[in-house]
Amino acid sequence: YLSAIGALLYLANCTRPDIAFSVNLLARYSSTPTRRHWNGIKHIMRYLRGSTDMGLFYPRGTKSTLIGYADAGYLSDPHKARSQTGYLFTFCDTAISWRSTKQTMTATSSNHSEILAIHEASRECIWLRSMIQHIQESCGLSSIRNNPTIIYEDNAACITQLRGGYIKGDRTKHISPKFFYTHELQKNGDIDVQQIRSSDNLADLFTKALPGTTFKKLRHDIGMRQIKDLH
């Protein structure tokens, strides 16, 4: 079981973001797997066997813009009262960085879990911006330094609170001020958090199990293609 999880984690972290949530979910039970979890491993293996020619496709001629998506699955692990963080960053309309992981602290509401998720996405965004900026300047290209990176989030209350900054009120006094780091980044013009419909939030792929049609739509939207579809 551990060998299978290790191999799947390598794929999920490198070239197959479409299995990231499923693999992360099964990896939680590495110490005490059951037959049900092993069946989940085999289900992913069958899915991969049927899509061996699928991967991330980076087309020429697309706009070189870094765009982020953040989402949270509230209480995705009800036994330990933990939520799921999911984020994705695309460049040239194809995924270049993603993560699906269980939050390390208990979120007291869906809004709280969204703030934790976008905090993690913001940290990743700053690193990606510095790396892309270095590459662009080294190649003599126009830099993204003066353009904020848009991060899409589907929770309106979360966006409002992050724009206002840390306010010690009844709804936010229990949330650590450090998670409002995103507010400072917005003030500095590094990022711009905007609202998006839940159905269009690509980070949904990393926070919950989805119906087949929704899964295929989001998989296509993050830039995954089969070789036969490129001809």
PEWO-V764948 format. One record per residue. N is the residue number from 1. NEAR is the number of other ideal C-beta (glycine too) atoms within 10 Angstrom. Layout:
N	NEAR
N	NEAR
This chain:
1	16
2	10
3	7
4	17
5	20
6	11
7	14
8	22
9	16
10	12
11	16
12	24
13	14
14	9
15	13
16	21
17	26
18	25
19	19
20	22
21	25
22	18
23	22
24	21
25	18
26	23
27	19
28	16
29	15
30	13
31	7
32	8
33	18
34	10
35	7
36	9
37	17
38	14
39	9
40	17
41	18
42	10
43	12
44	18
45	13
46	10
47	14
48	16
49	8
50	9
51	15
52	9
53	11
54	19
55	14
56	17
57	15
58	13
59	11
60	5
61	5
62	13
63	8
64	12
65	13
66	22
67	17
68	25
69	29
70	35
71	29
72	31
73	24
74	18
75	16
76	21
77	14
78	8
79	7
80	9
81	12
82	20
83	23
84	24
85	28
86	28
87	28
88	29
89	25
90	21
91	18
92	17
93	16
94	16
95	21
96	17
97	18
98	23
99	21
100	27
101	16
102	16
103	21
104	8
105	13
106	12
107	22
108	12
109	14
110	16
111	19
112	23
113	27
114	26
115	25
116	21
117	30
118	31
119	19
120	19
121	27
122	25
123	14
124	18
125	26
126	14
127	11
128	18
129	21
130	12
131	12
132	20
133	15
134	11
135	11
136	15
137	13
138	8
139	7
140	6
141	12
142	10
143	13
144	19
145	13
146	7
147	14
148	17
149	22
150	16
151	28
152	23
153	26
154	20
155	22
156	11
157	13
158	24
159	20
160	12
161	23
162	26
163	12
164	12
165	13
166	18
167	10
168	9
169	9
170	6
171	13
172	17
173	9
174	10
175	20
176	11
177	11
178	8
179	20
180	19
181	16
182	28
183	18
184	13
185	22
186	18
187	11
188	9
189	12
190	18
191	24
192	14
193	24
194	10
195	13
196	18
197	8
198	9
199	10
200	13
201	21
202	27
203	30
204	21
205	27
206	29
207	23
208	17
209	11
210	15
211	8
212	7
213	8
214	14
215	15
216	13
217	15
218	23
219	19
220	12
221	17
222	20
223	21
224	21
225	16
226	12
227	11
228	8
229	11
230	9
231	4
